[in-house]
Amino acid sequence: MGAIDGTHVPANIPVKIQGKFRGRKEETTQNVLAAITFDLKFIYVLDGWKGSAHDSQVLGDALSIPSGLKISECI
């Protein structure tokens, strides 16, 4: 694995649940986590998390899903 990072992507959300998707800058966003290889190819993407979710929550979810993100140990 080369790198893991998260970003916020603008999202159109139904009015009654917009509060959960508001990030620090008051925009409605989805929190997206992505992992890439050293040659910049995507190997994992987890999207759809509410914009107010902390990055550690998103990473924890990615690691807990049976078919989710797998991190190998360095030798």
N, CA, C and O of each residue as an XYZ file, in Angstrom:
300
protein
N       0.843     -1.165      0.000
C       0.000      0.000      0.000
C       0.895      1.237      0.000
O       1.917      1.270      0.685
N       0.510      2.241     -0.763
C       1.290      3.457     -0.838
C       0.834      4.519      0.148
O       1.652      5.075      0.881
N      -0.482      4.812      0.174
C      -0.989      5.870      1.045
C      -2.478      5.676      1.302
O      -3.192      5.080      0.496
N      -2.930      6.192      2.444
C      -4.348      6.229      2.796
C      -4.663      7.671      3.137
O      -3.902      8.325      3.849
N      -5.789      8.175      2.628
C      -6.191      9.538      2.964
C      -7.697      9.651      2.849
O      -8.352      8.827      2.210
N      -8.224     10.664      3.464
C      -9.650     10.943      3.401
C      -9.885     12.315      2.808
O      -9.006     13.177      2.832
N     -11.075     12.506      2.279
C     -11.459     13.800      1.732
C     -12.960     13.966      1.884
O     -13.687     13.001      2.122
N     -13.408     15.188      1.745
C     -14.834     15.485      1.776
C     -15.274     15.848      0.369
O     -14.657     16.676     -0.302
N     -16.368     15.201     -0.068
C     -16.904     15.408     -1.402
C     -18.283     16.052     -1.251
O     -19.111     15.552     -0.489
N     -18.545     17.156     -1.964
C     -19.875     17.778     -1.884
C     -20.976     16.763     -2.192
O     -20.821     15.918     -3.074
N     -22.099     16.853     -1.450
C     -23.193     15.899     -1.629
C     -24.542     16.601     -1.553
O     -24.721     17.534     -0.770
N     -25.478     16.152     -2.361
C     -26.864     16.616     -2.300
C     -27.617     15.650     -1.403
O     -27.796     14.480     -1.742
N     -28.055     16.151     -0.254
C     -28.656     15.321      0.789
C     -30.079     15.800      1.050
O     -30.324     17.007      1.039
N     -31.039     14.878      1.289
C     -32.397     15.303      1.650
C     -32.372     16.232      2.866
O     -31.595     16.026      3.798
N     -33.223     17.246      2.846
C     -33.228     18.292      3.876
C     -33.318     17.729      5.290
O     -32.634     18.225      6.185
N     -34.145     16.707      5.517
C     -34.348     16.228      6.892
C     -33.138     15.529      7.508
O     -33.111     15.335      8.723
N     -32.131     15.141      6.711
C     -30.929     14.526      7.293
C     -29.657     15.329      6.999
O     -28.554     14.845      7.252
N     -29.796     16.526      6.476
C     -28.625     17.336      6.126
C     -27.724     17.643      7.301
O     -26.514     17.769      7.117
N     -28.262     17.767      8.499
C     -27.460     18.107      9.671
C     -26.304     17.152      9.889
O     -25.212     17.586     10.255
N     -26.517     15.856      9.672
C     -25.482     14.850      9.866
C     -24.373     14.954      8.820
O     -23.249     14.508      9.051
N     -24.694     15.535      7.686
C     -23.735     15.588      6.589
C     -23.008     16.935      6.505
O     -22.244     17.172      5.569
N     -23.247     17.810      7.478
C     -22.551     19.099      7.487
C     -21.191     18.936      8.144
O     -21.080     18.448      9.269
N     -20.160     19.353      7.422
C     -18.806     19.284      7.953
C     -18.449     20.545      8.711
O     -19.327     21.326      9.081
N     -17.163     20.744      8.942
C     -16.689     21.920      9.683
C     -17.036     23.222      8.992
O     -17.228     24.237      9.661
N     -17.120     23.223      7.673
C     -17.358     24.456      6.922
C     -18.828     24.646      6.560
O     -19.165     25.454      5.695
N     -19.703     23.886      7.234
C     -21.159     24.004      7.069
C     -21.689     23.585      5.703
O     -22.860     23.827      5.409
N     -20.879     22.975      4.875
C     -21.356     22.444      3.598
C     -21.810     21.007      3.825
O     -21.325     20.346      4.744
N     -22.735     20.513      3.000
C     -23.110     19.107      3.089
C     -22.122     18.300      2.247
O     -21.956     18.533      1.050
N     -21.468     17.338      2.919
C     -20.437     16.539      2.252
C     -20.520     15.083      2.679
O     -21.141     14.743      3.686
N     -19.877     14.232      1.884
C     -19.628     12.848      2.262
C     -18.153     12.736      2.592
O     -17.313     13.329      1.915
N     -17.836     11.980      3.629
C     -16.449     11.715      4.000
C     -16.025     10.456      3.248
O     -16.665      9.414      3.388
N     -14.960     10.534      2.454
C     -14.513      9.429      1.607
C     -13.077      9.055      1.975
O     -12.217      9.927      2.102
N     -12.820      7.754      2.145
C     -11.485      7.244      2.441
C     -10.995      6.483      1.217
O     -11.744      5.705      0.626
N      -9.738      6.703      0.832
C      -9.161      5.995     -0.311
C      -7.747      5.533      0.020
O      -7.019      6.193      0.762
N      -7.372      4.385     -0.544
C      -6.014      3.840     -0.405
C      -5.474      3.614     -1.813
O      -6.191      3.160     -2.704
N      -4.194      3.941     -1.994
C      -3.560      3.777     -3.305
C      -2.254      3.010     -3.166
O      -1.694      2.904     -2.075
N      -1.774      2.475     -4.291
C      -0.485      1.791     -4.329
C       0.604      2.827     -4.572
O       0.312      4.001     -4.799
N       1.872      2.387     -4.523
C       2.981      3.302     -4.775
C       2.982      3.832     -6.206
O       3.547      4.894     -6.471
N       2.349      3.099     -7.137
C       2.265      3.602     -8.509
C       0.928      4.309     -8.774
O       0.490      4.418     -9.919
N       0.285      4.791     -7.691
C      -0.892      5.658     -7.724
C      -2.144      5.024     -8.312
O      -2.928      5.702     -8.977
N      -2.339      3.729     -8.075
C      -3.561      3.047     -8.482
C      -4.436      2.846     -7.250
O      -3.968      2.400     -6.203
N      -5.711      3.183     -7.395
C      -6.638      2.993     -6.281
C      -6.801      1.508     -5.992
O      -7.017      0.712     -6.905
N      -6.697      1.133     -4.708
C      -6.918     -0.250     -4.322
C      -8.102     -0.381     -3.359
O      -8.576     -1.490     -3.112
N      -8.582      0.743     -2.814
C      -9.717      0.698     -1.904
C     -10.353      2.082     -1.809
O      -9.651      3.090     -1.720
N     -11.691      2.127     -1.828
C     -12.433      3.375     -1.626
C     -13.650      3.057     -0.773
O     -14.388      2.115     -1.062
N     -13.858      3.837      0.271
C     -15.050      3.721      1.120
C     -15.713      5.091      1.117
O     -15.137      6.069      1.592
N     -16.918      5.155      0.584
C     -17.618      6.447      0.511
C     -18.952      6.361      1.235
O     -19.352      5.294      1.703
N     -19.630      7.487      1.321
C     -20.972      7.524      1.884
C     -21.066      7.908      3.348
O     -22.171      8.077      3.864
N     -19.935      8.051      4.037
C     -19.987      8.458      5.437
C     -20.434      9.913      5.536
O     -20.076     10.737      4.695
N     -21.205     10.220      6.551
C     -21.663     11.605      6.739
C     -20.472     12.537      6.921
O     -19.448     12.139      7.478
N     -20.602     13.768      6.457
C     -19.518     14.742      6.510
C     -19.055     15.069      7.912
O     -17.915     15.494      8.097
N     -19.917     14.878      8.913
C     -19.533     15.183     10.295
C     -18.753     14.041     10.949
O     -18.273     14.192     12.073
N     -18.618     12.907     10.265
C     -17.904     11.757     10.838
C     -16.407     12.040     10.924
O     -15.818     12.616     10.009
N     -15.805     11.629     12.029
C     -14.368     11.799     12.211
C     -13.626     10.760     11.374
O     -14.111      9.643     11.193
N     -12.455     11.126     10.865
C     -11.666     10.225     10.016
C     -11.393      8.886     10.697
O     -11.348      7.853     10.029
N     -11.210      8.891     12.018
C     -10.933      7.637     12.724
C     -12.132      6.691     12.678
O     -11.957      5.473     12.662
N     -13.356      7.245     12.657
C     -14.554      6.416     12.530
C     -14.586      5.734     11.162
O     -14.882      4.544     11.055
N     -14.281      6.495     10.135
C     -14.310      5.970      8.768
C     -13.239      4.888      8.605
O     -13.510      3.831      8.036
N     -12.031      5.146      9.100
C     -10.958      4.155      9.026
C     -11.327      2.898      9.812
O     -11.117      1.785      9.330
N     -11.872      3.064     11.009
C     -12.287      1.916     11.815
C     -13.307      1.062     11.091
O     -13.249     -0.166     11.153
N     -14.241      1.701     10.407
C     -15.241      0.970      9.643
C     -14.589      0.204      8.492
O     -14.910     -0.959      8.250
N     -13.674      0.866      7.788
C     -12.985      0.226      6.660
C     -12.214     -1.009      7.116
O     -12.157     -2.002      6.392
N     -11.626     -0.958      8.297
C     -10.844     -2.084      8.808
C     -11.718     -3.194      9.391
O     -11.282     -4.342      9.468
N     -12.951     -2.865      9.803
C     -13.815     -3.863     10.436
C     -14.685     -4.638      9.451
O     -15.188     -5.707      9.796
N     -14.873     -4.139      8.257
C     -15.684     -4.820      7.245
C     -14.911     -6.047      6.761
O     -13.742     -5.924      6.397
N     -15.547     -7.249      6.747
C     -14.829     -8.453      6.305
C     -14.157     -8.307      4.932
O     -13.049     -8.807      4.737
N     -14.798     -7.645      3.999
C     -14.193     -7.459      2.673
C     -13.569     -6.066      2.553
O     -13.353     -5.571      1.447
N     -13.285     -5.443      3.686
C     -12.775     -4.074      3.710
C     -11.276     -3.960      3.518
O     -10.632     -4.850      2.963
N     -10.743     -2.861      3.982
C      -9.328     -2.526      3.831
C      -8.471     -3.489      4.626
O      -8.728     -3.738      5.804
N      -7.451     -4.028      3.978
C      -6.507     -4.932      4.629
C      -5.134     -4.274      4.608
O      -4.665     -3.839      3.556
N      -4.493     -4.203      5.767
C      -3.165     -3.612      5.863
C      -2.193     -4.729      6.250
O      -2.333     -5.350      7.303
N      -1.215     -4.971      5.391
C      -0.239     -6.017      5.677
C       0.873     -5.460      6.558
O       1.169     -4.265      6.532
N       1.484     -6.354      7.342
C       2.591     -5.946      8.207
C       3.865     -5.783      7.403
O       4.134     -6.552      6.480
N       4.640     -4.782      7.758
C       5.950     -4.597      7.123
C       6.942     -5.520      7.816
O       6.878     -5.713      9.030
N       7.842     -6.077      7.054
C       8.847     -6.979      7.624
C      10.174     -6.260      7.721
O      11.159     -6.841      8.175
